[in-house]
């Protein structure tokens, strides 16, 4: 699959939508988890992990684009 082709963009968007959905579900579950356990710092730890995942996704996306620019191809393929 060529870099910046429609197939590459399709795979990238699917990956981003799945990651965003997982993070949204976790963000919905954090208040319930905090109320159930009674420890507010547990919810804060989960949110820090979510932001770390987002940062890793952004770094991965930047390096995917840099890989296309250099010519080594996209570093991931979901199919």
Secondary structure, 3 states (H helix, E strand, C coil): CCCCCHHHHHHHHHHHHHHHHHHHHHHHHHHHHHHHHCCHHHHHHHHHHHHHHHHHHHHHHHHHHHHHHHCCCCCCCCC
